Amino acid sequence: MGEHIITGGGVVRLTIDTATDTYEQAIASVQAAYGLRPDIPAAWPDAPAADPRPGPQDLADDDLVDGWTDQLVFQLIASLVPGARAVLRRITELGGTASYEDVQHHFADHPTLPIPPSKIGGTLTSVKAVQRRTGPDGAGPLLQRDERARRYQIDDGLVAGLQRAFALADVRPDLLRSAPVAAKAP
């Protein structure tokens, strides 16, 4: 079970063992650490079994659009570098359409993942590269760019799949690529 320690000055240190703690226990620990819930139950009678934890195999394999499935969409976001994943998530949160300026402004002073406006386009080039490896053959781009309108667009049929994939990513961050992969030595 996770431990929580509240020290002077409001600093909170929280440890959750993702291999053994359930999602509900983790949430209860966070709530208790911030004084929102005084008791942390040792066991939750209605908690789902810790094993097997949800994974991409639990997502649907039905065609969403153009050969994309929930599983393929998750595979794509899991393979993206964190910055590209964050930008794709932001566009998804905005309903699948966002202006270049909206995205640039959101990430310019982002507290945990700042991306300079001049780097957003380069950050998103990995979406296209990852799609070539993980996406369905012959599918159009998952993330479309309209240079004249200065807008990013995701097909409406894929937005719901991305939302489900990001929900799984929130539960299983261990399945996500966390940093750029170093180039292989020749």
Stockholm file with secondary structure:
# STOCKHOLM 1.0

chainA/1-186         MGEHIITGGGVVRLTIDTATDTYEQAIASVQAAYGLRPDIPAAWPDAPAADPRPGPQDLADDDLVDGWTDQLVFQLIASLVPGARAVLRRITELGGTASYEDVQHHFADHPTLPIPPSKIGGTLTSVKAVQRRTGPDGAGPLLQRDERARRYQIDDGLVAGLQRAFALADVRPDLLRSAPVAAKAP
#=GR chainA/1-186 SS CCEEEECGGGCEEEECCTTTSCHHHHHHHHHHHTTSCSCCCSCCTTCCCSSSCCCGGGSCCSCCBTTBCHHHHHHHHHHSCHHHHHHHHHHHHTTTEEEHHHHHHHHHTCSSSCCCGGGHHHHHHHHHHHHHHHSCTTCCCSEEEETTTTEEEECHHHHHHHHHHHHHHHHCGGGSCCSCCCCCCC
#=GC SS_cons         CCEEEECGGGCEEEECCTTTSCHHHHHHHHHHHTTSCSCCCSCCTTCCCSSSCCCGGGSCCSCCBTTBCHHHHHHHHHHSCHHHHHHHHHHHHTTTEEEHHHHHHHHHTCSSSCCCGGGHHHHHHHHHHHHHHHSCTTCCCSEEEETTTTEEEECHHHHHHHHHHHHHHHHCGGGSCCSCCCCCCC
//
